Each structure stands twice: as structure tokens, then as C-alpha cells.
Amino acid sequence: MLRLPLTLVTLLGLAASPALAVTPQFGVGAQFGVGAQYDTTHVYVAPSDVDAFVKSFLATFGGTSTKQVTASVTPTPSSTTSQLLRTPVGSVSLFGFQTPIPYPFGAERSGYLVTDLDKAVAAAKSAGADIIVAPFQDPIGRDAVIQWPGGVNMQLYWHTTAANYPALTTIPENRVYVSADRVAAFTHDFIAFSHGKVVSDDPKAPGIEIGRPDETFHRLRIESIFGRMTVLVTDGHLPFPYGRDTTGYETSDLDATLDKAKESGAQILVEPYQSGDRRAAMVEFPGGYVAEIHATAAK
């Protein structure tokens, strides 16, 4: 299991306006992240779809898979195939559960590698996260599941044997959908934990980014040692597949990447569209995993 890199320290001052006023400050306490190449998106598919997903995802983005193993990766008895897909644009922890999936697993969007699990969990709790699965042992280390305001679940990991992975070519973004009522609490608490900063706060982002082209919405972008995050503030009136995507992948050539995806069994759910300096599409890989894929115009 795994996490991400970037820049850091800065805390939020919150305003009552639709956008969040950001007051740069140094973060409080220690920072426990490792780097973006150690972050993973958690993908759960039926056992019968595992091989097709691996083939399609790696054909689309390049990279390799670790050997597939069967193990229990939850604190209560269960069985799943497990493997790590490492690509130049981000990694996936892939699970094909052969037993019913114990609650609340399957709802966590991502995993972050930390230097000290107990201290990281304490820091997350102090920052405002709920510890919904207390630390437990897995075959390669220890884990916990936390929940941020707005119902955003993440897993924290610590590995018994330290990994050493090269930096990514591009850093994926964690795509988080939250309500207007909870965005201030979510942003404040996550930044307090990650020592990150808001790098973009647009109260009138183009609605085409959430499938509502005639409207605008509030969008924030955050960077931290854990990588990139896009926070999409909506009323939940989202056409499929918006809200089902958990990760956005940056590629240098969107059309070539989409061609590879289609040729390897993925489906283009939303054809490429332009929004600001970003051209993006939505793709569904075998097994039902939905991802945003984008390319950024050179500045």
C-alpha cells in the first residue's frame, strides 16, 4: 500500500465569502508525509475484472505491476487479491475481494504513506479527522482509515520495509467532492494536517468541469507533501460520472492517451473538453473505475 511529494507549510484563514481567503502561515506540529510516488488510489473491482483492469490501465499509462498476491488486508477476516500498479502518472492499489468487503473498506479513496503511523493518526485526529478504523497490522506494515469533514475517507500506511521509488513524471490529483457547508472545515483541517497550501481558489470555475456547462461552481486546488488535490464544491446535482471519479491523471498528450485507453478496453464517458488551460476527459476502465484524464497547455 502507498503515498506522494510537493511543497508545503501554510494554514488557512477562512472568510464567509463563497471563496476561501488564504492567509499563509507555518503549519503546526510535525509533518508525516513521504512523497507523491508513494501515494496510491485504492481501486476495488470484482475478481473476474482484475486482469482486464491491469491490462487496460498499464496499456493506457505505461508502468508495471507487482506480483499478484492473495491476503487479508483488513483487521477482520477477509480475502482479496492485491497488487500495486506503478505508472509514471500515479499508482493504484488494486483489490479483487473474494469475500464480502468488511465495512468501511471500499469507501476510502486513497492511501498515504507516512513516516510514523501512530503520530500521523494522532496528528490527523488533532486536525479534525475522525479515526474510523483504528491502527491495525497488515502483511507489509500497519494501516488506519480516517475521515475528514464532508465524509472524505483516506487510508494512512506505514511499511515495515521502507520503499524507494523514483519521482513521478506528473503528479495525480485527488479529486474531492464536498458540500458548501463542509468545504471550509474540510480545507482547514486537511491543510492543518498536511501542512499544505491552497494554490488556486476559484468561486466561479467553469461548470463544464462537473457536467453543468451553463453554470459555475467553487473549485479549490491544494498542494502538500501528499501531492495535489482538487476540491469540487457542489450541491450534489451531478450528472454521471461526476462524483464517481477519485483521481485525475495528467498526461502530455490527451488524445494519444485516450486512444490507448479505448484500444485496451476502457470507455470514454465524457469526450475531451476545454476549461481554462486544461483539456480533460472522463474514462471508465474495466471493472468500473472512473478517472479524469487531462493535459495542461504549455504556458
Backbone torsions as a table, in degrees:
resi	resn	phi	psi	omega
1	MET	NA	162.8	-168.5
2	LEU	-158.1	-169.1	-172.2
3	ARG	-159.4	-153.4	-163.3
4	LEU	-150.6	163.2	172.3
5	PRO	-117.5	168.4	174.4
6	LEU	168.2	-159.2	175.0
7	THR	-90.6	-172.3	-171.1
8	LEU	-149.0	-124.7	-158.1
9	VAL	-26.4	123.8	-179.7
10	THR	173.7	132.3	-179.5
11	LEU	-112.3	164.7	-174.8
12	LEU	-98.8	140.7	160.2
13	GLY	-104.0	132.2	-172.6
14	LEU	-103.4	138.6	177.2
15	ALA	-111.4	162.7	-179.3
16	ALA	-84.4	-4.0	-180.0
17	SER	-73.8	167.5	179.0
18	PRO	-58.6	-31.2	175.7
19	ALA	-93.5	166.5	-179.5
20	LEU	-104.1	123.7	176.4
21	ALA	-77.6	127.3	-174.1
22	VAL	-105.2	122.3	176.6
23	THR	-110.5	106.4	-177.8
24	PRO	-60.9	128.2	175.6
25	GLN	-144.9	161.8	174.9
26	PHE	-75.0	142.8	177.8
27	GLY	-66.6	161.4	-177.1
28	VAL	-102.7	130.3	175.6
29	GLY	80.6	-175.5	-176.2
30	ALA	-75.9	157.1	176.6
31	GLN	-112.0	132.3	-169.9
32	PHE	-114.1	6.2	180.0
33	GLY	-72.1	163.7	-179.2
34	VAL	-114.4	-54.4	-179.7
35	GLY	164.4	156.8	-172.8
36	ALA	-61.9	-31.1	-179.8
37	GLN	-67.6	-10.5	179.8
38	TYR	-105.4	7.2	177.0
39	ASP	-91.2	144.9	174.5
40	THR	-132.5	149.6	163.9
41	THR	-86.2	135.2	177.7
42	HIS	-88.7	123.1	-179.0
43	VAL	-121.6	124.4	177.7
44	TYR	-111.7	123.1	175.6
45	VAL	-133.4	162.7	175.6
46	ALA	-63.7	146.7	179.9
47	PRO	-51.4	-34.9	-178.9
48	SER	-70.2	-15.3	-178.7
49	ASP	-101.7	-4.8	-174.0
50	VAL	-58.3	-52.9	-175.5
51	ASP	-63.8	-39.6	179.6
52	ALA	-66.0	-39.0	177.8
53	PHE	-63.6	-47.3	-179.0
54	VAL	-58.1	-47.0	-178.7
55	LYS	-60.1	-45.9	-176.5
56	SER	-70.2	-44.8	-176.6
57	PHE	-64.3	-44.1	-179.4
58	LEU	-72.0	-33.2	176.9
59	ALA	-66.8	-32.0	-179.1
60	THR	-74.9	-45.1	-171.4
61	PHE	-112.3	-9.6	-173.1
62	GLY	81.7	179.5	178.2
63	GLY	106.2	-169.2	-174.1
64	THR	-139.4	165.8	175.1
65	SER	-118.9	144.2	169.4
66	THR	-70.5	168.2	176.4
67	LYS	-64.0	136.2	177.6
68	GLN	-71.2	132.5	176.5
69	VAL	-125.4	160.5	173.3
70	THR	-112.9	127.2	-172.9
71	ALA	-156.5	172.2	168.9
72	SER	-100.9	120.6	-177.4
73	VAL	-116.5	16.7	179.2
74	THR	-123.5	159.7	-177.7
75	PRO	-73.2	-17.3	173.4
76	THR	-108.7	159.1	-172.0
77	PRO	-58.5	132.6	175.9
78	SER	-164.6	170.7	178.2
79	SER	-143.7	132.6	179.2
80	THR	-148.5	150.9	164.3
81	THR	-76.9	148.6	-176.8
82	SER	-144.9	137.1	175.0
83	GLN	-158.6	155.6	-179.6
84	LEU	-108.7	123.1	175.0
85	LEU	-100.2	118.1	178.8
86	ARG	-108.4	122.6	178.7
87	THR	-127.7	166.5	178.7
88	PRO	-66.2	-14.1	-176.2
89	VAL	-112.5	6.0	179.3
90	GLY	142.2	161.0	-175.0
91	SER	-113.8	156.3	179.1
92	VAL	-128.0	130.8	165.6
93	SER	-93.3	114.4	-171.8
94	LEU	-105.8	129.8	-178.8
95	PHE	-126.1	134.1	173.9
96	GLY	-124.1	85.6	-172.1
97	PHE	-67.2	130.5	177.9
98	GLN	-96.3	-8.2	174.8
99	THR	-122.2	167.4	171.8
100	PRO	-55.6	144.3	-176.6
101	ILE	-83.1	118.6	-179.7
102	PRO	-62.8	141.0	176.1
103	TYR	-67.0	141.7	0.1
104	PRO	-99.5	22.9	-177.7
105	PHE	-65.6	146.0	-174.2
106	GLY	101.8	-19.2	178.7
107	ALA	-98.9	-11.7	177.8
108	GLU	-77.7	136.9	-173.5
109	ARG	-86.9	-29.5	-170.2
110	SER	-156.0	168.8	174.9
111	GLY	-130.1	137.4	178.5
112	TYR	-116.0	127.6	174.0
113	LEU	-77.1	134.0	179.8
114	VAL	-126.3	160.7	-176.9
115	THR	-80.2	-25.5	-179.7
116	ASP	-149.7	110.5	-172.8
117	LEU	-64.7	-47.8	-176.6
118	ASP	-61.8	-42.7	179.2
119	LYS	-69.3	-36.8	178.6
120	ALA	-66.3	-41.5	177.8
121	VAL	-63.5	-42.3	178.4
122	ALA	-63.3	-39.9	179.1
123	ALA	-66.4	-40.6	178.3
124	ALA	-63.6	-42.9	178.9
125	LYS	-63.3	-42.7	179.3
126	SER	-63.8	-31.8	-179.6
127	ALA	-79.4	-11.9	177.7
128	GLY	121.7	1.2	179.3
129	ALA	-79.3	151.9	172.7
130	ASP	-96.3	134.3	177.8
131	ILE	-90.2	100.2	-174.1
132	ILE	-91.4	-18.7	168.2
133	VAL	-134.0	112.3	-178.6
134	ALA	-64.8	157.9	-177.5
135	PRO	-51.1	138.9	179.6
136	PHE	-145.2	162.7	-179.5
137	GLN	-86.5	138.7	169.6
138	ASP	-124.3	179.4	-174.5
139	PRO	-62.2	-20.5	-176.5
140	ILE	-125.1	10.2	179.7
141	GLY	165.8	-140.3	179.7
142	ARG	-134.9	152.7	-174.4
143	ASP	-141.6	162.2	168.7
144	ALA	-152.7	157.3	176.2
145	VAL	-118.2	131.0	-179.6
146	ILE	-120.8	159.5	177.6
147	GLN	-131.6	127.6	177.8
148	TRP	-91.7	160.8	174.8
149	PRO	-51.4	138.3	-175.5
150	GLY	97.1	-1.5	176.7
151	GLY	80.5	29.6	-178.8
152	VAL	-93.1	111.6	-177.9
153	ASN	-95.8	137.7	176.0
154	MET	-139.9	156.4	175.1
155	GLN	-109.9	140.0	173.0
156	LEU	-108.5	140.4	-177.2
157	TYR	-126.3	154.5	165.2
158	TRP	-137.9	133.8	-178.0
159	HIS	-101.4	138.2	176.5
160	THR	-61.2	-44.6	176.6
161	THR	-106.9	119.9	-176.3
162	ALA	-63.6	134.9	177.1
163	ALA	-87.8	161.1	178.2
164	ASN	-142.3	93.5	-175.9
165	TYR	-111.7	145.9	176.2
166	PRO	-69.3	159.1	178.3
167	ALA	-62.9	154.8	178.7
168	LEU	-77.1	157.0	173.5
169	THR	-69.5	-46.3	172.2
170	THR	-134.3	150.1	-176.1
171	ILE	-97.1	125.1	179.7
172	PRO	-70.4	162.2	177.7
173	GLU	-112.7	135.9	172.2
174	ASN	-78.4	119.0	-175.6
175	ARG	-100.3	112.3	-172.3
176	VAL	-114.8	124.3	176.9
177	TYR	-102.2	121.9	179.2
178	VAL	-136.1	164.5	178.9
179	SER	-85.1	162.9	177.0
180	ALA	-62.9	-30.1	-179.3
181	ASP	-70.3	-24.7	-173.1
182	ARG	-114.2	-4.2	-175.5
183	VAL	-64.3	-38.6	-179.5
184	ALA	-63.8	-45.6	-180.0
185	ALA	-66.1	-43.4	179.6
186	PHE	-60.7	-49.8	-175.9
187	THR	-63.8	-46.8	178.9
188	HIS	-57.7	-48.4	-174.1
189	ASP	-70.1	-42.3	-179.3
190	PHE	-65.7	-39.3	179.4
191	ILE	-68.5	-36.9	176.3
192	ALA	-60.4	-39.0	179.6
193	PHE	-74.7	-46.0	-171.7
194	SER	-86.2	-13.5	-172.3
195	HIS	59.2	33.9	-178.6
196	GLY	-89.1	-168.5	178.4
197	LYS	-149.3	150.2	172.7
198	VAL	-79.2	120.1	-179.9
199	VAL	-101.4	-12.2	178.1
200	SER	-155.2	133.6	179.4
201	ASP	-140.3	100.5	-174.5
202	ASP	-116.6	107.1	-179.8
203	PRO	-74.4	-10.1	179.9
204	LYS	-132.6	54.8	177.1
205	ALA	-70.1	150.8	-178.1
206	PRO	-60.7	126.6	-177.9
207	GLY	-64.9	-16.4	177.9
208	ILE	-58.7	-23.2	-179.4
209	GLU	-70.0	-16.7	176.7
210	ILE	-123.1	22.7	176.2
211	GLY	78.3	18.0	179.7
212	ARG	-129.1	74.9	-168.6
213	PRO	-65.3	-18.3	-177.8
214	ASP	-93.6	8.3	-175.3
215	GLU	-130.5	177.6	171.2
216	THR	-124.1	165.8	177.3
217	PHE	-150.2	171.6	-178.3
218	HIS	-93.0	124.6	-180.0
219	ARG	-132.7	131.6	175.9
220	LEU	-118.3	150.6	172.6
221	ARG	-125.2	134.0	-175.0
222	ILE	-122.6	142.0	172.3
223	GLU	-126.5	143.9	179.4
224	SER	-158.3	-178.0	174.8
225	ILE	-58.0	-24.9	179.7
226	PHE	-85.0	1.9	174.9
227	GLY	108.4	-147.5	-175.5
228	ARG	-106.3	147.8	177.4
229	MET	-142.2	134.0	171.1
230	THR	-110.9	123.8	-179.5
231	VAL	-104.9	116.7	-177.9
232	LEU	-105.6	114.5	-175.0
233	VAL	-97.0	113.6	-174.2
234	THR	-136.2	170.0	174.4
235	ASP	-92.5	6.7	178.9
236	GLY	81.5	3.3	177.9
237	HIS	-89.2	74.9	-170.0
238	LEU	-116.0	125.9	173.7
239	PRO	-71.9	148.1	176.1
240	PHE	-60.3	138.3	9.4
241	PRO	-102.7	15.3	-176.2
242	TYR	-63.2	136.9	-174.2
243	GLY	95.1	-20.6	176.5
244	ARG	-88.1	-17.0	-179.9
245	ASP	-82.1	137.3	178.2
246	THR	-115.1	-16.9	-176.2
247	THR	-141.0	142.5	172.6
248	GLY	-114.0	132.9	-177.2
249	TYR	-111.9	131.7	179.2
250	GLU	-96.4	131.2	179.3
251	THR	-129.1	157.1	-178.6
252	SER	-79.7	-23.2	-177.2
253	ASP	-138.1	97.7	-174.9
254	LEU	-62.9	-45.8	-176.6
255	ASP	-62.6	-42.8	179.1
256	ALA	-64.4	-38.8	179.1
257	THR	-65.9	-42.4	179.4
258	LEU	-66.4	-35.9	176.0
259	ASP	-61.3	-42.8	177.8
260	LYS	-63.8	-40.0	179.1
261	ALA	-62.1	-48.4	-179.2
262	LYS	-63.0	-42.2	-178.8
263	GLU	-65.8	-23.5	-177.0
264	SER	-100.8	9.2	172.9
265	GLY	106.5	1.0	176.8
266	ALA	-83.2	160.2	-179.3
267	GLN	-116.0	133.9	176.1
268	ILE	-84.2	109.6	-177.7
269	LEU	-84.2	-37.5	177.1
270	VAL	-129.2	118.0	-179.4
271	GLU	-65.1	159.2	-176.3
272	PRO	-54.9	137.3	175.7
273	TYR	-135.0	158.9	-179.7
274	GLN	-105.6	134.2	173.9
275	SER	-143.2	109.4	-175.5
276	GLY	60.8	-130.1	179.8
277	ASP	-93.1	12.6	-178.1
278	ARG	-115.1	135.3	172.1
279	ARG	-114.6	127.1	-168.8
280	ALA	-140.2	162.4	175.9
281	ALA	-148.2	165.4	177.0
282	MET	-117.4	133.5	-172.9
283	VAL	-129.5	141.6	173.6
284	GLU	-113.6	121.0	179.0
285	PHE	-88.2	160.5	177.6
286	PRO	-51.5	134.9	-176.7
287	GLY	98.1	-10.0	173.1
288	GLY	100.8	2.1	179.7
289	TYR	-72.5	123.2	-178.9
290	VAL	-103.1	131.2	-180.0
291	ALA	-134.0	146.8	168.1
292	GLU	-89.7	137.8	176.2
293	ILE	-128.0	133.8	-175.9
294	HIS	-143.7	162.1	172.4
295	ALA	-130.6	141.7	-178.8
296	THR	-107.2	131.6	179.3
297	ALA	-66.2	142.0	178.8
298	ALA	-65.2	140.5	-179.4
299	LYS	-97.3	NA	NA
